Structure formats: C-alpha cells, structure tokens
Amino acid sequence: MTQETSHDAGPLVLLGPPGAGKGTQAKRIMARFQIPQVSTGDLLRENVARGTELGLAAKSVMARGELVSDDLVCTMVQQRLMQPDCRRGYVLDGFPRTAAQAGWLDALLEHELFDNSRPTRAWPIVISLDVDYNQLLLRITGRRSCPTCGRIYNVHFQPPRVDELCDLAHATRLVTRNDDRLEVIQPRLTAYQEQTRPVADYYAHTGRLVSVNGDLPVDDVSDQIYRVLDDHHA
C-alpha cells in the first residue's frame, strides 16, 4: 500500500537511461506525494490536439520532420508549471533533456522563488537512477508482454511458468515490443549518453545531483528515493 506523506515534494527531476525504471518510480512518487507528472510528450500532444498557438507551431515543425525548438518546449512547460496542481510539486518527465533546458528551468524557478504567491517553489531535486549497462540490456531485451491481458514478464528475472506463454491467458504467446529489441535499444542508449548525460553533469556541477542504485529491487529503489526526498525536507 502506498503511504502518502504530508510535506510538499517540490520540483523533481528523474534521470536515467531507457529501462532504468523512471516511469515506475515516477508513478509511485506521484501517488505518495499526490503531485502531477509533467510530461513534455503529453504537453506537445495536448497542445496540438487543442489547436493552441504553441500546438500549431509545434505541428508545423514536426510536419517538416524537424525537432521542436527549446523555446516552444520551454514555453509549454512554463505554462503547465503555473497550474494550481503544481503548487506542491511535480515530477518532470522528459525534461530537461539538454543542459540548456536545465539552465532555463533553474532561471525560471529562481525568478518564481521571489513570487510570494507561490511559496513552495524551490530548486529541483535531481535523482539519477544508476543501472549497470549489462543489467539494463537484460531488463529491456528480456521484457515480454501478453497481448491479451497486458501482463509484463522478463525472461531473465520474472519468467512465465511455461516458456513464452502467459500464466493467465494460457494459450497466448508472449510478444516482444519493437522498442525492446537489441538493435533498437543500443542506439537509444548511445543517444542517451550523448544527449542527456550533459544534464546530469550540469546538476552534478551545481551539487544537486543525487545518485541512487537502480539495480536494486523496485521497492528498494523507491525507499532510496523517499529517503532523499524526506532528507531534503527535514
């Protein structure tokens, strides 16, 4: 059972390569602290679907096969962080993706710290989920899912009772997502190192990066993160 806590979480950035468990831990933090997840992917889709000025600009850029600029993404993030449900904190998902975005976020929050109407603003707590590279490959390439019931397995760590068949939907053969194939995941991990590692370096330089052992079982990783957050607010 998830235990809710009374203190505010503040802004929280989770860093880590694909397969490190950021999504799982983000959901647990959201439930424990009753704060929202702010996802740049969701913001882009929402603005495009609503036909906002930002959405139309982003749609035009994406139609040309180009990356949405930092200016557009940052403006969407800023608008989202001003919503009332972010007052007690939020988990940033997919942001900041570059050192420039991290610097922009610091500047925004520094400005907001002086806004007395939003007293809970603070520097982001930045937690890096450190996972051994070989462990990552086993986690990702070993993932299988049941197309009938949606249950997730891992052939290395949580295999089904009968090889490649779902325990619940017994006649259903498990499938591997295309994103979990070795030839797909290796370039993604390389891209992470090249593009996102500078974000971790930025926060390490400011003394605000906290590393936790992402190789441990899920509950133990959660406990590490909760301790970091509790210590921060002690």
Protein Blocks (a to p, Z undefined) as FASTA:
>chain_A
ZZddfbdebjaddeddehilmmmmmmmmmmmnopacddfklmmmmmmmnopaklmmmmmm
mmnopacdfklmmmmmmmmmmpmklmnoccdehiafbfklmmmmmmmmmmmmmmmklmmg
ccdddddddddfklmmmmmmmpccdfknopacdfklmccfbghiafklmmbccdddfklp
mklmmmmmmmmmmmmmmmmmmmmmnopaccddfkbcfklmmmmmmmmmmmmmZZ
